[in-house]
Amino acid sequence: MVNDSKRCAYCNKLMAFGFRCSHCNKRFCVRHRLPEKHECPGLQDVTSPI
């Protein structure tokens, strides 16, 4: 069984290495590494007006 930390949290793709999102702290593949690409809930906190 493959450890979940070796899979993209968005598409479940097996990764040799991943990228950790600084907003939600989950790991993503190269395609979903940007907050906009994985519908990051933490992105709204950053972009919402004060």
Secondary structure as UniProt FT lines:
FT   HELIX           4..6
FT   TURN            9..11
FT   STRAND          19..20
FT   TURN            22..24
FT   STRAND          27..28
FT   HELIX           30..32
FT   HELIX           35..38
FT   HELIX           41..47
//
